[in-house]
């Protein structure tokens, strides 16, 4: 019996030791990727938008928890101009939204594109930001914007960013209205089964929650959750091939971050929402089921509007795609320009998950 226990303990120790060694190697690779990837985004974004970014981009860094959050800012000269904060999707970071930022900027907005903890140019271990930390970073970004911009603040989220944008607004981000290009919540496991690349991994959620206490730092391949194959229309596959190898796009996610993505409730459930919310849905989205977004919209309380974008995939590099999103969002924001909206329920209810 003692020999069996000793053998088991030795085996567990060996596995943990191998994981620690692998993580040390991976973090060194992360540093190399970060240095290699600073300008990679220039290879696959439209050349005219890259030139525009070079002329207008300013970068800032703010603290969020113990991590430095990077922000790309495209500022209007007028302090009273409205400002829009962009919550990125899962396999993206702020610099990849230059085309969207330019379109908002040309309509008079100051545009702020933060990177989540552990993504893009922000600090933190790659892919190790929990939903709570990610939402907090967006709230911190809106508070920073409130100190630097006199006009109304708005928030837009795309893909996973749609869920993050809603959660940040529910957590008290001082915004007048939000636009969610795709919408779901991080506590709806039935819905998440329709979104992840390997839905059976959700059957292991109880085990994963238990393991995330001692081994939350262990990182797993992003392909368990999300694949890039269907993210754009076939005619844009060449650009997708370049994007796929962007060194700053997360390739792995920690166990604790994945668990948080299936167990974190928004401070205010969709039914009790009071913030003006625009929900945009891509009709030919093969990454996030359009039925999921529509069902989430149906649950929403408060002022809301639903827009389906015809003949559109999950993502596009082309300006017409972003112009549709900006046009609908701008119209919605102009309807809700009457100052900062305070989500009273968000102040009263504890965060879940």
Wavefront OBJ file of the C-alpha trace (Angstrom):
o trace
v 0.000 0.000 0.000
v 2.779 2.384 0.963
v 4.606 1.574 -2.249
v 1.467 2.261 -4.284
v 0.927 5.597 -2.561
v 4.572 6.527 -3.040
v 4.376 5.593 -6.708
v 1.199 7.671 -7.148
v 2.731 10.640 -5.355
v 5.858 10.296 -7.452
v 3.793 10.217 -10.637
v 1.806 13.331 -9.675
v 5.010 15.128 -8.715
v 6.544 14.214 -12.055
v 3.535 15.487 -14.005
v 3.463 18.775 -12.075
v 7.200 19.179 -12.555
v 6.823 18.637 -16.299
v 4.019 21.212 -16.429
v 6.156 23.739 -14.549
v 9.073 23.176 -16.936
v 6.769 23.506 -19.928
v 5.281 26.731 -18.573
v 8.757 28.213 -18.016
v 9.667 27.378 -21.625
v 6.366 28.778 -22.891
v 6.848 32.081 -21.055
v 10.229 32.496 -22.691
v 8.587 31.866 -26.051
v 5.902 34.413 -25.150
v 8.577 37.053 -24.642
v 10.127 36.244 -28.021
v 6.731 36.402 -29.731
v 5.997 39.741 -28.117
v 9.217 41.274 -29.409
v 8.716 39.741 -32.854
v 5.087 40.783 -33.120
v 5.097 44.529 -32.464
v 4.580 45.446 -36.119
v 3.091 42.239 -37.482
v -0.384 43.796 -37.688
v 0.854 45.938 -40.566
v 1.099 42.864 -42.804
v -2.608 42.136 -43.094
v -4.564 45.293 -42.326
v -5.436 47.606 -45.265
v -2.423 49.744 -46.166
v -4.436 52.983 -46.116
v -5.621 52.239 -42.573
v -2.078 51.456 -41.448
v -0.966 54.868 -42.758
v -3.905 56.510 -40.986
v -2.964 54.813 -37.704
v 0.630 55.995 -38.011
v -0.658 59.567 -38.292
v -3.230 59.446 -35.470
v -2.243 56.755 -32.970
v -1.184 57.559 -29.417
v -0.559 54.869 -26.811
v -1.120 54.930 -23.055
v -0.783 52.512 -20.175
v -2.998 52.368 -17.084
v -3.029 49.995 -14.099
v -5.756 47.417 -13.665
v -5.174 45.247 -10.641
v -1.473 44.377 -10.747
v -1.266 44.499 -14.556
v -0.494 47.368 -16.917
v -3.224 47.761 -19.540
v -2.189 49.082 -22.953
v -4.524 51.443 -24.810
v -4.452 52.664 -28.403
v -6.085 56.108 -28.530
v -7.207 58.107 -31.561
v -8.166 61.443 -30.004
v -10.275 64.239 -31.441
v -9.058 67.796 -30.854
v -12.356 68.670 -29.182
v -12.470 67.551 -25.547
v -16.254 67.518 -25.764
v -16.289 64.943 -28.562
v -18.001 61.643 -27.778
v -15.702 58.711 -27.044
v -16.087 55.057 -27.933
v -14.236 52.240 -26.154
v -13.740 49.020 -28.141
v -13.813 45.672 -26.313
v -11.883 43.205 -28.543
v -12.760 39.636 -29.452
v -10.955 36.509 -28.250
v -8.226 36.074 -30.881
v -7.636 39.786 -31.411
v -6.213 42.844 -29.666
v -6.792 46.579 -29.951
v -4.418 47.289 -32.841
v -6.423 45.016 -35.138
v -9.418 47.375 -34.965
v -7.785 50.225 -36.869
v -10.396 50.136 -39.660
v -13.232 50.275 -37.129
v -11.458 53.016 -35.155
v -10.938 55.084 -38.290
v -14.602 54.853 -39.234
v -15.727 56.010 -35.777
v -13.068 58.739 -35.755
v -14.289 60.108 -39.080
v -17.738 60.431 -37.513
v -16.339 62.600 -34.732
v -15.513 60.086 -32.006
v -12.403 59.795 -29.885
v -11.616 56.071 -30.088
v -9.965 54.003 -27.342
v -8.843 50.423 -27.993
v -7.581 48.650 -24.845
v -5.862 45.267 -24.721
v -7.105 42.803 -22.134
v -4.717 41.477 -19.453
v -2.401 38.937 -21.042
v -3.234 39.960 -24.625
v -1.789 42.302 -27.236
v 0.560 44.916 -25.770
v -0.800 44.673 -22.199
v 1.090 43.083 -19.344
v 0.353 39.725 -17.770
v 0.946 36.127 -18.768
v -0.392 35.454 -22.271
v -3.918 34.053 -22.178
v -4.126 34.121 -18.378
v -6.687 36.895 -17.872
v -9.902 35.763 -16.199
v -13.278 37.169 -17.206
v -13.331 39.214 -14.003
v -9.923 40.742 -14.772
v -10.912 41.370 -18.394
v -14.141 43.122 -17.432
v -12.305 45.156 -14.779
v -9.815 46.326 -17.428
v -12.656 47.647 -19.594
v -14.228 49.406 -16.602
v -10.841 50.969 -15.768
v -10.532 52.111 -19.390
v -13.928 53.843 -19.254
v -12.977 55.547 -15.965
v -9.743 56.777 -17.566
v -11.744 58.050 -20.539
v -14.171 59.836 -18.224
v -11.223 61.786 -16.797
v -9.912 62.790 -20.229
v -13.038 63.278 -22.350
v -15.883 65.698 -21.584
v -18.361 64.233 -24.056
v -20.541 61.136 -23.606
v -18.917 57.708 -23.441
v -20.027 54.630 -25.352
v -18.865 51.038 -25.440
v -18.802 48.534 -28.295
v -17.803 44.880 -28.071
v -17.266 42.380 -30.862
v -17.495 38.577 -30.657
v -16.351 37.687 -27.120
v -16.107 41.446 -26.660
v -19.903 41.669 -26.932
v -20.235 39.630 -23.734
v -17.415 41.620 -22.127
v -19.020 44.947 -23.067
v -22.325 43.940 -21.495
v -20.595 42.657 -18.353
v -18.537 45.879 -18.043
v -21.629 48.061 -18.390
v -23.414 45.892 -15.814
v -20.397 46.296 -13.512
v -20.767 50.077 -13.528
v -18.753 51.372 -16.500
v -19.925 55.016 -16.884
v -21.273 54.716 -20.426
v -24.451 56.125 -21.939
v -25.149 53.168 -24.244
v -23.506 50.029 -25.593
v -23.338 48.153 -28.895
v -22.806 44.385 -28.830
v -21.769 42.708 -32.070
v -22.734 39.221 -30.803
v -24.098 38.765 -27.300
v -24.067 36.001 -24.690
v -23.152 35.674 -21.019
v -20.326 33.734 -19.403
v -22.556 31.657 -17.109
v -24.840 30.043 -19.686
v -23.242 26.623 -20.242
v -25.996 25.443 -22.605
v -25.294 28.413 -24.848
v -21.526 28.019 -24.558
v -21.828 24.482 -25.947
v -22.896 26.083 -29.235
v -19.941 28.449 -29.254
v -16.846 26.447 -28.349
v -14.901 24.373 -30.857
v -14.956 21.271 -28.629
v -18.277 21.375 -26.733
v -17.525 18.123 -24.900
v -14.861 19.879 -22.855
v -17.710 21.530 -20.949
v -18.581 18.100 -19.542
v -15.291 18.361 -17.664
v -16.176 21.718 -16.090
v -16.587 20.365 -12.504
v -13.165 18.691 -12.733
v -11.649 21.781 -14.343
v -12.978 23.987 -11.524
v -11.362 21.712 -8.948
v -8.054 21.566 -10.823
v -8.002 25.327 -11.392
v -7.361 25.877 -7.683
v -3.878 24.271 -7.621
v -3.200 24.272 -11.373
v -5.009 27.351 -12.695
v -1.799 28.595 -14.314
v -1.577 25.610 -16.691
v -2.294 26.792 -20.239
v -4.198 24.845 -22.878
v -4.426 25.286 -26.676
v -6.886 27.915 -27.901
v -8.252 25.362 -30.413
v -10.197 23.758 -27.566
v -12.360 26.867 -27.484
v -12.117 28.713 -30.761
v -10.835 28.045 -34.265
v -10.162 30.644 -36.912
v -11.182 28.553 -39.941
v -14.676 29.998 -40.355
v -14.054 33.490 -39.041
v -14.049 35.247 -42.437
v -15.697 34.685 -45.807
v -13.764 32.378 -48.196
v -12.645 35.287 -50.394
v -10.651 36.716 -47.469
v -8.853 33.461 -46.646
v -5.477 34.818 -47.765
v -5.519 37.531 -45.120
v -6.733 35.043 -42.533
v -3.683 32.894 -43.263
v -1.430 35.810 -42.302
v -3.523 36.776 -39.276
v -3.338 33.209 -37.970
v 0.395 33.601 -37.317
v 0.294 37.008 -35.646
v 2.675 36.587 -32.664
v 0.453 38.782 -30.467
v -2.713 36.718 -31.008
v -3.210 34.359 -28.023
v -2.563 30.722 -28.838
v -3.108 29.302 -25.356
v -5.400 30.056 -22.428
v -4.902 29.190 -18.789
v -7.186 26.748 -17.028
v -8.404 29.459 -14.664
v -9.264 31.784 -17.551
v -11.217 29.036 -19.332
v -13.106 28.097 -16.175
v -13.996 31.744 -15.567
v -15.368 31.965 -19.124
v -17.997 29.356 -18.241
v -18.817 30.345 -14.656
v -18.823 34.155 -14.357
v -22.217 35.810 -14.086
v -22.717 39.478 -14.986
v -23.588 41.690 -12.038
v -26.930 42.361 -13.682
v -28.661 39.574 -15.577
v -29.886 40.305 -19.097
v -33.525 40.470 -17.990
v -32.779 43.268 -15.512
v -30.656 45.333 -17.868
v -31.403 49.064 -17.943
v -28.621 50.347 -20.214
v -29.569 51.172 -23.834
v -28.205 48.203 -25.755
v -27.869 47.697 -29.494
v -27.372 44.072 -30.551
v -25.861 43.425 -33.988
v -25.850 39.958 -35.529
v -24.005 38.669 -38.600
v -26.415 36.536 -40.653
v -23.724 34.164 -41.968
v -21.734 33.858 -38.741
v -20.226 30.359 -38.460
v -18.314 31.095 -35.254
v -21.030 32.391 -32.934
v -24.440 30.954 -33.774
v -26.727 33.881 -34.748
v -29.564 32.136 -32.879
v -27.603 32.508 -29.633
v -27.208 36.248 -30.079
v -30.874 36.663 -30.953
v -31.949 34.632 -27.912
v -29.766 36.833 -25.704
v -31.328 39.929 -27.245
v -34.795 38.547 -26.515
v -33.879 38.230 -22.827
v -32.622 41.817 -22.576
v -34.539 44.313 -20.512
v -34.283 48.072 -20.942
v -34.061 50.072 -24.183
v -32.834 47.766 -26.925
v -32.614 47.316 -30.677
v -31.687 44.347 -32.863
v -29.966 44.591 -36.264
v -29.077 41.676 -38.545
v -26.259 42.346 -41.014
v -27.098 40.592 -44.306
v -24.566 38.412 -46.123
v -21.889 38.873 -43.445
v -19.438 36.454 -41.833
v -18.130 36.720 -38.281
v -15.327 39.112 -39.272
v -14.059 40.971 -42.312
v -11.007 43.019 -43.195
v -13.059 45.081 -45.622
v -14.294 48.577 -44.750
v -17.975 48.015 -45.785
v -18.362 45.469 -42.975
v -17.120 47.941 -40.372
v -19.108 50.801 -41.908
v -22.328 48.869 -41.357
v -21.437 48.328 -37.703
v -20.411 51.948 -37.194
v -23.459 53.315 -39.005
v -25.878 51.334 -36.844
v -23.934 52.026 -33.648
v -23.584 55.751 -34.313
v -27.318 56.050 -34.931
v -28.018 54.239 -31.647
v -25.551 56.331 -29.683
v -27.005 59.578 -31.017
v -30.384 58.478 -29.675
v -28.848 58.110 -26.202
v -26.583 61.122 -25.945
v -28.090 62.579 -22.773
v -25.081 62.181 -20.511
v -23.672 59.330 -18.475
v -25.932 56.395 -17.698
v -25.573 54.945 -14.198
v -26.497 51.323 -13.749
v -28.005 51.417 -10.268
v -28.362 47.642 -9.989
v -24.678 47.155 -10.729
v -23.812 49.039 -7.557
v -26.079 46.874 -5.407
v -25.437 43.327 -6.585
v -22.244 41.271 -6.102
v -20.309 39.870 -9.023
v -20.915 36.212 -9.719
v -18.550 33.407 -10.666
l 1 2 3 4 5 6 7 8 9 10 11 12 13 14 15 16 17 18 19 20 21 22 23 24 25 26 27 28 29 30 31 32 33 34 35 36 37 38 39 40 41 42 43 44 45 46 47 48 49 50 51 52 53 54 55 56 57 58 59 60 61 62 63 64 65 66 67 68 69 70 71 72 73 74 75 76 77 78 79 80 81 82 83 84 85 86 87 88 89 90 91 92 93 94 95 96 97 98 99 100 101 102 103 104 105 106 107 108 109 110 111 112 113 114 115 116 117 118 119 120 121 122 123 124 125 126 127 128 129 130 131 132 133 134 135 136 137 138 139 140 141 142 143 144 145 146 147 148 149 150 151 152 153 154 155 156 157 158 159 160 161 162 163 164 165 166 167 168 169 170 171 172 173 174 175 176 177 178 179 180 181 182 183 184 185 186 187 188 189 190 191 192 193 194 195 196 197 198 199 200 201 202 203 204 205 206 207 208 209 210 211 212 213 214 215 216 217 218 219 220 221 222 223 224 225 226 227 228 229 230 231 232 233 234 235 236 237 238 239 240 241 242 243 244 245 246 247 248 249 250 251 252 253 254 255 256 257 258 259 260 261 262 263 264 265 266 267 268 269 270 271 272 273 274 275 276 277 278 279 280 281 282 283 284 285 286 287 288 289 290 291 292 293 294 295 296 297 298 299 300 301 302 303 304 305 306 307 308 309 310 311 312 313 314 315 316 317 318 319 320 321 322 323 324 325 326 327 328 329 330 331 332 333 334 335 336 337 338 339 340 341 342 343 344 345 346 347 348 349 350 351 352 353
